Amino acid sequence: MDLASTVPSSSSSSSVSSIDTSHDCDSPRGGDADHELLHASVSVSVSSSSSSASIQRILGLIRSEDPDSRLFAAREIRRLTKTSHRCRRHFSQAVEPLVSMLRLLDSPESHHEAALLALLNLAVKYEKNKVSIVEAGALEPIMNFLQSNRPTLQEYASASLLTLSASASNKPIIGANGVIPLLVKVIKHGSPQAKADAVMALSNLSTLSTNLTMILSTKPLSPVLNLLKSSKKSSKTSEKCCSLIESLMVSNEEARTGLVSDEGGVLAVVEVLENGSLQAKEHAVGVLLTLCQSDRSKYREPILKEGVIPGLLELTVQGTSKSRTKAQRLLCLLRDSDSPRSEVQPDTIENIVSSLISHIDGDDQSGKAKKMLAEMVQVSMEKSLRHLQERASTLVRP
């Protein structure tokens, strides 16, 4: 890896997620002569990114009292750890000085950005660094940046919390430090990228019961639904919105009522059920099943009127194992019967759906549902035929 190309010649930004949280957004620095000589010196002396000498040289610079040296080192660490797990391990010692850069609130924005990005890349898919960053005191400055009126800093802070919240060890610490209300505020008023990362961070945090209680207290449903409505239904953002909504539905009647009373709320979930990723569909059907199980008489009609049947039919054939089971249970609850069974046998699902189709309003929805039913029956018949053939082959004696 050639260190001569350390500083990019243009500025750009990329989406941040738990899978790829690197940013190509450093701006070229027109530094003074001493800084240029420093850059050249490091470039000449380093033959590869894994060189022990180069790593120690950069670690020395990040601990320097000179702000320009620290800035250069932070950018180098960010670049070298962008895709290298090995470099993330080697540069673990840089965590504390990088956090110290964040805590210097009177430093230029470029220094905070460089330190945030370096820490972000150090934490990606590296549990030890995630924990070390929080232990070093990074949450306080990151929370300050989360409230910044500078969109770039807010986005990097949201991305950092997304990555740090993926650690089970960090979740209770992040929740206890007052981050949750700030993330909800970002979902309401932040930039599109900051909103996406904030809702993913909240989804990560919601897996801890104490955090979920705090999330519920902030009444996040409305902004999360607004984000879901405006997001592409096949996106990771929609998946995490539905994951979070599913968590909110389980034990909170106010959230369940809020989903139904929100104009277009149930429809947005149904659209994810139809067009989302496999994981998103699993969360979406989970939302609707939880809703209907809590009070069938109250929530059955609001779900049916949004044309949910075709999407449920598709899930019973093509969904994950969990979503197929959930879809079948929901179809059972939606049928016109006062005493729906909690379980559905494979040989009765067609009859249940047939009775549902007769209650669907609109030729388009009914036609689509009938087509899906025909396809589902065909698949069922093919599976039954294969089973009979396999059974017959075991009975044939040589």
QUINORKA-V903370 format. One record per backbone hydrogen bond with DSSP energy under -0.5 kcal/mol. NH is the residue of the N-H (numbers start at 1). CO is the residue of the C=O. If there is no record, write none. Layout:
BEGIN
NH | CO
NH | CO
END
This chain:
BEGIN
3 | 1
5 | 2
6 | 3
8 | 6
12 | 24
17 | 20
25 | 23
30 | 28
31 | 29
36 | 32
37 | 33
38 | 34
39 | 35
40 | 36
41 | 37
42 | 38
43 | 39
44 | 40
45 | 41
46 | 42
51 | 48
55 | 51
56 | 52
57 | 53
58 | 54
59 | 55
60 | 56
61 | 57
62 | 58
63 | 59
64 | 61
67 | 65
70 | 66
71 | 67
72 | 68
73 | 69
74 | 70
75 | 71
76 | 72
77 | 73
78 | 74
79 | 75
80 | 76
81 | 77
82 | 79
85 | 83
88 | 84
89 | 85
90 | 86
91 | 87
92 | 89
93 | 90
94 | 91
95 | 92
98 | 94
99 | 95
100 | 96
101 | 97
102 | 98
103 | 99
104 | 100
104 | 101
105 | 103
107 | 104
111 | 108
112 | 108
113 | 109
114 | 110
115 | 111
116 | 112
117 | 113
118 | 114
119 | 115
120 | 116
121 | 117
122 | 118
123 | 119
124 | 120
126 | 123
130 | 126
131 | 127
132 | 128
133 | 129
134 | 130
135 | 131
136 | 132
137 | 134
138 | 133
141 | 137
142 | 138
143 | 139
144 | 140
145 | 141
146 | 142
147 | 143
147 | 144
148 | 145
151 | 149
154 | 150
155 | 151
156 | 152
157 | 153
158 | 154
159 | 155
160 | 156
161 | 157
162 | 158
163 | 159
164 | 160
165 | 161
166 | 163
167 | 164
171 | 167
172 | 168
174 | 170
175 | 171
176 | 172
177 | 173
177 | 174
178 | 175
179 | 174
182 | 178
183 | 179
184 | 180
185 | 181
186 | 182
187 | 183
188 | 184
189 | 185
190 | 186
195 | 191
196 | 192
197 | 193
198 | 194
199 | 195
200 | 196
201 | 197
202 | 198
203 | 199
204 | 200
205 | 201
206 | 202
207 | 204
208 | 205
209 | 207
212 | 208
213 | 209
214 | 210
215 | 211
216 | 212
217 | 213
218 | 214
218 | 215
219 | 216
220 | 215
224 | 220
225 | 221
226 | 222
227 | 223
228 | 224
229 | 225
230 | 226
231 | 227
231 | 228
235 | 232
238 | 232
239 | 235
240 | 236
241 | 237
242 | 238
243 | 239
244 | 240
245 | 241
246 | 242
247 | 243
248 | 244
249 | 245
250 | 246
251 | 247
252 | 249
256 | 252
257 | 253
258 | 254
259 | 255
260 | 256
261 | 257
262 | 258
265 | 262
268 | 264
269 | 265
270 | 266
271 | 267
272 | 268
273 | 269
274 | 270
275 | 271
276 | 272
281 | 277
282 | 278
283 | 279
284 | 280
285 | 281
286 | 282
287 | 283
288 | 284
289 | 285
290 | 286
291 | 287
292 | 288
293 | 289
294 | 290
295 | 291
298 | 295
299 | 295
300 | 296
303 | 299
304 | 300
305 | 301
306 | 303
307 | 304
308 | 303
312 | 308
313 | 309
314 | 310
315 | 311
316 | 312
317 | 313
317 | 314
318 | 314
319 | 315
324 | 320
325 | 321
326 | 322
327 | 323
328 | 324
329 | 325
330 | 326
331 | 327
332 | 328
333 | 329
334 | 330
335 | 331
337 | 335
348 | 345
349 | 345
352 | 348
353 | 349
354 | 350
355 | 351
356 | 352
357 | 353
358 | 354
359 | 356
360 | 357
366 | 362
367 | 363
368 | 364
369 | 365
370 | 366
371 | 367
372 | 368
373 | 369
374 | 370
375 | 371
376 | 372
377 | 373
378 | 374
379 | 375
380 | 376
381 | 377
382 | 378
383 | 379
384 | 380
385 | 381
386 | 382
387 | 383
388 | 384
389 | 385
390 | 386
391 | 387
392 | 388
393 | 389
394 | 390
395 | 391
395 | 392
396 | 392
END
